[in-house]
Amino acid sequence: MAIIITDECINCGACEPECPNTAIYEGGEEWKWSDGTELKEVTLEGGVLMDANKAQNPVSDEFFYIVPGKCTECTGFHEEPQCAAVCPVDCCVDDPDFVETKDELITKKEWLHTE
């Protein structure tokens, strides 16, 4: 399951540098699949191939946000999601819209960090 940042976020930014996948961005900031990963191209749903360096629209304009496709809950890096561990207001929680098994998270981590 990916992690989501709730609207209780105080925009302190403590979570952003902790993410090993660079999946956390400041509200309003565009993101890229290539940020913090080894990805050059990404195949989207429907088989559409996209340059991983292409800027994507922000998930949130108001609060820090996590890109679910890049979130591995720190699997393969740490024992627990580091964003949740450092969040002073406990707003980094499981995202029920993106449920993944441990094996799926490991596979995603390997995909994000292999050329």
C-alpha positions as CSV (number, residue, x, y, z in Angstrom):
1,M,0.0,0.0,0.0
2,A,1.3,3.4,-0.8
3,I,1.4,6.2,1.7
4,I,-0.7,9.3,1.4
5,I,-0.3,12.7,3.1
6,T,-3.6,13.9,4.6
7,D,-4.9,17.5,4.6
8,E,-3.7,17.7,8.2
9,C,-0.2,18.4,6.7
10,I,1.4,21.5,8.1
11,N,3.9,21.7,5.2
12,C,6.9,21.4,7.4
13,G,8.8,19.4,4.7
14,A,10.3,16.9,7.1
15,C,9.1,14.0,5.0
16,E,10.5,15.0,1.6
17,P,14.3,14.4,2.1
18,E,13.6,11.0,3.8
19,C,12.0,9.4,0.8
20,P,14.5,7.0,-1.0
21,N,12.4,7.1,-4.2
22,T,11.9,10.9,-4.4
23,A,8.2,10.2,-4.4
24,I,7.4,13.2,-2.1
25,Y,6.9,16.7,-3.5
26,E,5.9,20.1,-2.2
27,G,2.4,21.1,-3.1
28,G,2.1,22.7,-6.5
29,E,5.5,21.3,-7.6
30,E,5.6,19.2,-10.8
31,W,7.2,15.8,-10.5
32,K,9.0,13.4,-12.8
33,W,9.3,9.6,-12.8
34,S,13.1,10.0,-13.3
35,D,13.5,12.1,-10.1
36,G,15.6,9.9,-7.7
37,T,15.2,6.8,-9.9
38,E,17.0,5.1,-12.8
39,L,14.0,5.3,-15.1
40,K,14.4,6.6,-18.6
41,E,11.0,5.6,-20.0
42,V,7.7,4.6,-18.4
43,T,5.0,2.5,-19.9
44,L,1.6,3.9,-18.7
45,E,-1.7,2.1,-18.7
46,G,-2.8,1.3,-22.2
47,G,0.8,0.7,-23.3
48,V,1.7,4.3,-23.8
49,L,5.4,4.9,-23.6
50,M,6.5,8.1,-22.0
51,D,9.9,9.8,-21.3
52,A,10.5,9.6,-17.6
53,N,12.0,13.1,-17.6
54,K,8.7,14.6,-18.7
55,A,7.2,16.9,-16.0
56,Q,3.9,15.7,-14.5
57,N,1.1,17.8,-13.0
58,P,1.2,18.1,-9.2
59,V,-1.0,15.6,-7.2
60,S,-1.8,18.5,-4.7
61,D,-1.5,22.2,-5.0
62,E,-1.9,22.8,-1.2
63,F,0.1,20.2,0.7
64,F,3.2,18.0,0.3
65,Y,2.1,14.9,-1.6
66,I,3.3,11.4,-2.5
67,V,3.3,10.0,-6.0
68,P,1.7,6.5,-5.4
69,G,3.5,5.0,-8.4
70,K,6.8,5.8,-6.9
71,C,6.0,5.0,-3.2
72,T,7.3,1.7,-2.0
73,E,6.7,2.4,1.7
74,C,10.5,2.4,1.9
75,T,10.5,-1.4,1.3
76,G,14.1,-2.5,0.5
77,F,15.5,0.6,2.2
78,H,14.1,0.8,5.7
79,E,11.9,-1.3,8.1
80,E,9.1,1.3,8.1
81,P,8.0,4.3,5.9
82,Q,10.4,7.1,6.8
83,C,7.9,9.9,6.0
84,A,5.5,8.6,8.6
85,A,8.4,8.1,11.1
86,V,9.5,11.8,10.9
87,C,6.0,13.4,10.5
88,P,5.3,15.6,13.5
89,V,1.5,15.5,13.0
90,D,1.1,11.9,11.9
91,C,-0.4,12.8,8.5
92,C,1.5,10.2,6.5
93,V,-0.8,7.2,6.5
94,D,-1.7,4.1,4.4
95,D,-3.5,5.0,1.2
96,P,-6.4,2.6,0.8
97,D,-6.6,3.4,-2.9
98,F,-3.2,1.8,-3.6
99,V,-3.0,-1.5,-1.8
100,E,0.1,-3.5,-2.6
101,T,1.7,-6.6,-1.2
102,K,5.3,-6.7,0.1
103,D,6.3,-8.6,-3.0
104,E,4.7,-6.0,-5.2
105,L,6.5,-3.2,-3.3
106,I,9.9,-5.0,-3.7
107,T,9.2,-5.4,-7.5
108,K,8.4,-1.7,-7.7
109,K,11.6,-0.8,-5.8
110,E,13.6,-2.9,-8.2
111,W,11.9,-1.3,-11.2
112,L,12.5,2.2,-10.0
113,H,16.2,1.6,-9.3
114,T,17.4,-0.6,-12.2
115,E,18.5,0.6,-15.6
